[in-house]
Amino acid sequence: MRPSKVARGAGTGASVPVECCQICGHEPLENMLTLSYMPPVNQMVKIGSVPRQQPWFPTNLFYCGQCELVQLGLAVDPVIIFPPEYPYTSGTTKVLRDNFADLCAESSKLLGLKPDDLIVDIGSNDGTLLSNFKSAGYRVLGIEPTDVGHIANSRGIPTVQHYFNPETARTVKREHGAARVITAANCFAHMEDVHGIVDGILELLAPDGVFISESHYLIPLLDKLQYDTIYHEHLRYYSLHSLKYLLEMNGLEVFHARPIPSHGGSIRVYAARKGARKAEPSVAQMLGAEPVGDAMRKRLDTFRREVMLTKLRLHAILRDYKEKGARIAGISAPSRASTLVNYVGLDDAIIDYVCEIKGSLKIGMYMPGTLIPVVEESRLYEDQPDAAVIFSWHIAEELAPKLRANGFRGDLITPLPVPRVL
C-alpha cells in the first residue's frame, strides 16, 4: 500500500514526523542513528545580521525492514528546505559537470535518442545537466522551484519555476508534448510525496520513455562514513533494493543501474514501463552485492559507532592545532558541511572562516547554525592560515592540488572517512 502519514503539500510551514515507511507504509520503523538537532542547510544568514531565532529540527535515521529503505524521521516543509534564494548551483563542481556530460552520452547511446526527443529534468537547478542535451541537439525543459531557475533561463535552458507534481506534469505535457527521457539528478530522494512524484513522471513520460534517477547511494554512504550527507533535504537514502521496490509499486521496472562518483558515491538507475525493456545484468549484480535484512541492520549499527568515533578523532586533531594558537580555515561550504560542522560542534572560535569559489551565492553569509563567515577563496592565499579543513572532502583529490598550485602553504585536513592531515 502507499503510505499516507507523510503526505502533505508544500507551503504549510509545518514539519511532519514520518510515522511509517515513505515507500511501503510499513511500521514501526527502526531508529538506527541520531545526529541530534540540525538547522536547515540552505537557510544562511547574512554576515553582520542581528542574531535571530532560527529553526532546528531532529535528525534521526530509520530503517524499514520490509522494503529496505533508510530514511529520515521528519519531513520538513519544502518551503523551508528549498527557499527561493536557494544558494546551491550544480555547475560550480567539476565532478558534477563531468557526470552530467557522461549521463548525456550514455543515455543517448543506450536509448537511441533522436533530435526531436524531449528531455525533461526535474529539479534542474542552473541547467547544467540539460545544457549537455541541448548541445547534443535535443529539445530540453527544466522544472525548478527556486530562483536558481532564472540562471538556467538566462543561459538559454527553458525552465519552468514550479514544484514538480502531477498537475505540473499535465501542464508541461499539454504545452510541450510527452517526454522521451525524464531525469531527476540528486533530487529524487528529496521530494516528500514520492509516489505523487512518480505519478507525475508517468503522466509526462512517453509510452516508450525512460526515467533516469541519480541519488546518493546508501552503500558508499555507509562504507565511507558519509554521515555529513544526512540532512533534511534528503528524506530517503536509497539502496537499489528500495528503489526497485518503489518503482515496481508504480508500474516501472529497473533495466539498468550502475554506481557513479558524484557526491562521494551515487547510483544511476534507468527505469521504463513494465515489460518495455529487458533488464541488463548490472541490475542483478548490484542487488546481489547489497546487504539486506539482519545484514543491513548490523551494517547500520557499525555505522552508528564509527560516526561517533570519527567525530572524536576530528576533535582531537583540531584541538592540537588550537592549543598551539593556530588559525584554521574551511575549504568550501557544500550543504553536507552544515551537518558536519553542527554535529561535531565547530564554531567561529575553531574555524575562522570558510572559503568558497568566486561567484558562489554563499559568500557573505554565515554557515548554517553558526557565526562562521563564508568568504571568497582569495582570502585563504592572502591570510595563509596554519591549516584548512576540506569540507568537500569527497573531492579532496581534485581540490588539494589546486590549493597548492594557487599558493596555499598550510596543512590540509580531511574530516572523513578517517580524519587526517594530508
N, C-alpha and C positions, 0 to 999 in steps of 0.2 A: 504494500500500500504506500501511497505518497504521504509523507509527514505533513502535518498542518500546524504544529505548535510553534514554528518559527516563521511562518508566512506572514508578511506584512509589507505594505507598500512603503516606498521611500518618503521621507519627509515628516514622519510622525514625531521626530525628536526624542524617541524613546529607545532604550536598549531592551532586548528580549532574551531571557535565558533559553538556551537550547535544551529542551526537556526530552527530546527524542532524536534519533539519528536523522540528519538532514537528507539522507538519501532514502533509507528504507523504513524509517519510522520506528525502528526497534528502540526499546527502553527496558531497563535503565542503561545508561552509558557508563563506562568505566573511566574514572579520573586517573590519568597517567602522569600528569605533570602540572605543577603550579608555578607560575612566574610572578605571582603577586599582582598588584595593580599597575597598569601602564597607561600613559597618555596616548591619544591618537597620534600616529607617527607623522601625519601630514598637516597637523594644526601647529603652525610655527608662529611665534610672536616676534614682532619687530624689535631689534636691539634698541634699548633705551625706553621701551614701553613701561608704563606704570604697572607693577605686578598686579595681576588679577586672578580670580578663580579660574581654574582650568579643569576640564573633565578628566577623570582617570577611571579605568574600567578593569575588572578582574580578567586575568589571562590564564585560563585553565585549558589543558589539552585532554580530550576524551577519546576513547576508543570504542568502536562498535564491533562486537564480536560476530554480528550477522553478515554485514556487507564489507567489513574490514576498513571502514572509513575512520581516519583520525581527524578530529575536528575541534574547533573552539567551542567553549561552553556558553558564549554570549554573542548574540548578533546585535551589533551597534548600528544605529540608523545610518544608512549610506550617506546622507547629507552631512553627517559629522565626519565620516571616514573619508569621503571624497568631496571636500569643499570646492566651490567654484574656482578658488585660487590655488587648487591642487598644484604643488610645486615640482612634481616629477616629470621629466621628459626622457623618453627612451633613447632618443637619438644621441645623447651625450656619452653613451657607453659603447666602446668598440666591439666588445663581445656580443652585445645585442645587435648591433648593426650587421656584424658578420653572420649572426644566427638567422636574422630575417632574410638576408640575401640567400643563405642556404635553403631556408624554407621555400622561398620562391622558386629556386632552381629545382629542388627536389620534387615539389608538388607539380610543377609544370610538366616534368618528365614522367612522373608516376601516373598522373591523371590525364595526360594528353590534352592539356588545356588549349583552347582556341582564342583568337583575338577578341571575339565578341563576348566571351565569358565574363560574367560579373563576379568580382571578388569583393566580399564584404568583410570588414574587420570590426569585431565587437571590442569596445574599449581601445579604440585606435590611437589614443594619445596624440602625439605630434605628427602622426602619419608615416613614421619611419618604416614600418612593415609594408604598408601599401605602396610606398614610393618604389619599391623593387618591382611590384607587379605592374605599376603604371609604366615604368621604364621598359618593361618587357612587352608592353603593348596591350595589356588587358584593361577592361573597364574596372574602376575601383570606386568604393564608397566606404567611408569610415563612420562609425557610430561612437560618439564620445560625449559623456555627460558634463565634463568640466571645461573650463575656459582654455585648456591646452588645445582643444579642437580648433581654436582660432589660428594657432600656429600652423596646423595642417592645412587649413583653408588658404592661408597666405602662401603656402608652398605649392598650391595647385592640386592638393588632395581633397576632393569634395568630402565634406564631413558634416553629419547631422549631429547637433549638440542635444543629445537626449539619452536617458537611460534606455537600455535595451529590454524589451518585453514583447509579448505577442502583438500588442497594439502597434508598437513601433515597427515590428516586422511586417505587419499588414500594410502599413503606410509606405514603407520602403519598397515592398513588392509591387504595390499599385503604381508607384511612380517610376521605378527603375527595372522592374521585372524580377524573376526568381534568380537566386544566386547559385552559380556553379560551385563556388567554394565559399564557406564561411569560416573565418579564423577567429580564435579567441586566445591571444597570447598573454599569459600571466594575468588573466582576469577571470578565468572560468572557475577558479577557486574562491573568488572574491564575492560574487553576486549571491544575494541571500536566498531568494526563491529559485533554487537551481532547476527545479522541474518546470517552473514557468519560463525560465531562460531556454530550456531545451524545447519547450512548446513553441517559443518564438523562432528558434532555429529551424524546426520542422516546417513551420509556416512559411519561412522565407526560402528554404532550400529547394532547389530544383529536384525533380524526381531522381535524376542521376547525380545529384550534388553530393558533396563531401564536406563534412565538418572536421576541421583540424584544430585541436586544442594543444596549447603548451602550458604546462603547470609545473610549479615546483614539485619535485618528485620525492615522495616520503623516504625512499630507501637511502639516497645520499644525504638527505637531511639528517637521518639518524646516524649514518656512518661517519659523517664529517662534523657531527655535533652542531648543526646549524640551528640552534635554538633562537638565534637572532632573527630568523625569518618567521618566527611565531609572533604575529601581531594582528590587530583587529580587522585589517583588510582581508587577511587570509582566513576565511571561515573553514576551509577544508584543505587537508593535506593528503593528496591522492596517492595511492598505490595503483598499479594497473588493475588489480582485482576490484578495487572500489569504483574506479572509473568505468570499467566494463559493466559492473552491476548497475550503475546509474544509467548508462546509455542503453543497455538492454531493456531496462524498465520502460523506456520511452520509444522502443522500436528501432534503435540504432545499434549497429554491430561494429566492433573494432576490427579493422582488417590489416592495420599496420601500426607498429609502435616502436619507438626507439629512444634511448636516453640522449640528451643534448646537454652541452656545457653551461648554458645560460643560467644565471642566478645561483651558481655553485652546484648545479645539478638539477635538471628538469626532465620532463618526459613529453615527447611529441606523439600525439595519438591521432590517427585517421579513422573516421567512422562514417559509414554510409547506411542507408536504409536496409532493413533486414533482407538478406538474400541477394543484395545488389552486387556484392563483391566477395571474392574468395579471400579468406584470411591468409596472410603471409606467415611464414614460420616464426617471424620475430615476435608475434603475439604469444604463442605457446612458450617460447624461450624465456621471455620476460616474466610471464606468470609463474613458470616453474622455479624461477630464481628468488621469488618473494616469500618471506616468512608469513605464515597465516596462523590464526588461532593462538594456541599457547606459545608457539614460537614467536609470534609478534608481541604478545604480552611480555615475554621475557626480554625481548629486544627493547621495548619501550621502558621497562624497569631499569635496564642497564643505562639507557639514555638519560633517564632522570638523575641517576647517581653521577654520571660523567658530567652533566651540565653543572651540577653543584661544585664538583671538583675543579672544573676549568675556570669558574668564577673566582675561586680562592687562589688559583695559580696566577691569574692575571693580576689580582690584587697584590700578590707578593712581588711580582716584577715591578709594578708601578710604585709600590711602597719604597723599594730600594732606590729608585730614582729620586723620589720626593725627599727622602731622608738626606740626600746629598744636595738638596736645593735645586734640583734640575727643573727645567721648563719642559713641558710635554704638550705637543700639539696633536690634533687628529687629522687624518687624511680621509677626505670625502665624507659626505653626510647622506648616505642612502637611507631608505626607510628602516632597513634592518639595524642600522646603527642606533636608532632610538631604543629598540628593545635591549641591545647590549648595554648601552650607557645607563639605562634606568635599572636593569636587573642587577648589574654589577655595582651600581651606586656611584657612578662617576659624576663629578660636578666641576664647576669652574675653578675650584681650588686644586683639582688634579689635572684637568685638561684645560689649558689656557684658551684655546680656540680650535675650531675645526675648519679645514681648508676645502674649498670647492673650486672647480674649474671656472674660469671667466665665463659669465653669461648664465650661470646657474641661478634659478629662481629662489634658491635657499640662502644666497648671500645676503647679509644684512638682517638675518633672523637668528633667534636662539634655537639651539637643539631642543626638541620637544621635552617638556618637563624639567628643563634646566635653564641656567643662565650662561651656558657655554655659547659664545658667539660663533656664527658661521661667517668666514671671511674669504676673500679672493685668494687663490693659492700663491700669488706672488709674495704674500707676507711670509710664507714659510721660508723662502730663499733670502728674504731681507733680514728676518729675525734670527734664523738658524737656531731654533730651539734644540735642546740636548737630545730629544727623542720625539718620535711621532708614531702614533698608533694608527695602523692602516685599518679603518673600519670596513672598507670594501676588501676585506682580506681574501675573499674568494677570487679576486682578480689581482692579488698581490704580485704574481709573476709578471703581469702586464704593467703594474704601476711602479714597482720598485726601480727597474732600470730607468724609467722616465724621470723619477725623482732624483736619482743620482746624476743623470745626464744634465738635468736642469740646475744642478749645483747644491742639492741638499747634502749636508755633511754629517748630520746627526744619526743616531741609531733608529732603526725601523723595527717596530714591534707588530707582530700579527697576533690578534687575540684568540683566534680559533684556527683549527680544532684543538691544537695544543699551543697555548700562549708561549711565544718565544721571541728572542731578539734575532733578527736576520743577520 
